[in-house]
Amino acid sequence: MKTTMIRYGIFGGLTGFVIFLSHLTFAKYLSHTILELFGYISILLSLSFIYFAMKHYRDNVNGGIISLGKAVWIGVLISLLVGMGIGMADFIYTRFLNPNFYVDYAQMLIAEGREDEVFEMTSIWGALFMVALVVVIGFMISLIAALILRRDKK
């Protein structure tokens, strides 16, 4: 189980890191709405490794059996690795590539009349928020995938 989680977690984390960082490098040409959409797409693509890891573990490692709890556990740990990859990409972008991102985003919210959504954010808190967001979304995906793939007996 450990090998499956690490392998698929690294695949998902690297995928998330590369996709997330690559779409952010074109951020100056895109609106914040499009960036947000691309962000969620990159999160979902990266978290798709959860399903494949569960299926691989069930079919190739555990003799065609996987419990709901074990499947969810596999998914949550993979989502943590994916979250760390995406969090690192977010940190690199907001700390080094575009250190004014949060200021620009706050100004955009104010210009749209959404002042109540503005709050102070730093690169590290933004990265931690991304990790938490990915883990929450990953948990939901893990639960759905576990319900689909669960097999208690052969």
N, C-alpha and C positions, 0 to 999 in steps of 0.2 A: 504494500500500500504506500509506503514511504517513497519508494522509487517512482511510482506512478504520479504521486502528488508533486514531487520535486520536478520531474521531467515536464509534465504538462503545465505546472506553475511557472517554470522558467520560460517555456514556449509562450504562454499567455503574457507573462510579464514583459518579455522582449517585444512581442507583438504590440502590446499597449504602449510601451516606451517609444518604439519607432513610429507608430501611427500617430500617437498623440503629439510627439515632438515635431514630426514632419508637418502636420496640419497647422500647428502653431507657428511654424516658421513663415507661413504665408499669411499670418494674421493681419498684417498691415493692409492687405488687399481685400479682406473679407469683413463683413459685418459681424458684430458680436453674436447675433442670432444664428448665423451660419456656423460660426466657430463652436457655439454651444451644441448645435446639431451634430457637427463632425465629432465633437468630444464624446457625445453619447454613442454615436456609431462606433467609435474606436473602443469604447468601454465594452459594448456588447460583442464586438468581434473578438476582443481579447478574452472575454468571459466565455465564449463559445467552447473554449478548451475544457471547461468543466464537464460538459456533456461527453466529450470524447474520452476524457480521463475516466469517468464513471463507467462508460461502456467498455473501455479497455480493461479496467480492473475487473469488472464483472465477467467478461468473456474470456480473458487471457490469463488472469492471475488467480481468480477466486472460484474457478470451476462453474461459471454461469450463475453464481449467486451473489447478490449484494443486498444488504438490509437498508432500510430507509435512513437510519442513523449514520451508518458508515458512508453512504453515498453523500449525505449532506455534509458530513465532516470533511470528506475529500473535496467537495466543492468550495466550502468556506476557506479551507487552507489554500486552495488554488487561487481563490479570489483575493486573499491577502497578498500573495506574491504578485498577482496582476496589479493590485492596488499600489504596491510598492513601486512597480515599474512605471505606472502612470503618475504616481506622486513625484517620483524623481524627475520625470519629464516636465511636469508642471513647475517644480522647483527650479530646474535649470532655465526654463523659459522665463519665469517671472523674476528670477534673481539676476540672470546674466544676459539673456537675449533681449528682454523687454522689461527692464526694471520699473517702467512707468505704467505697466499693465493695469494694476489695481486703481491707480489714480485716473487713468483714461476711462476705465470701466465705470468708476463712480461718477465721473463727469457725464458720461453717456446716460446713466440712470437719472441723474438730476435733470438733464436736458429733456428727457422723456417724461418728466414729472413723477418719477418714482423715487423720490428722496427717502421714503421710508424703508427702502431696500438697501440703502447705502450703510456700510459699516467698515470699520478699519480692518484691513487685511494685510498680512505680510506673506512673504514667500513660503516660510516654513508652515504657517497656519493654513495657507492655501494648499500646500502639498499634503498636509495631514487631513484636511477636509476631503481631498480627492481620494486618499486611501480609505477613509471612512465611507464615502459615497460608493466606491467600487465594492467594498465588502458588503454593504447593505444590498446593493443590486445583485452581487454575487450570491448572497444568501437566498434571495428570492429565486434566482435562476437555479441554484442548487436544489432547492426544495421541489421545484417543478420537474427538473431533470431526474431527481431521485424518485419521484412518484411515477414517472414514465418508465424508468429503467429497473425499478425495484423487482427483485425476484428472490423470495425467501427460500424456496425449495426447487429442486430440479424435477 
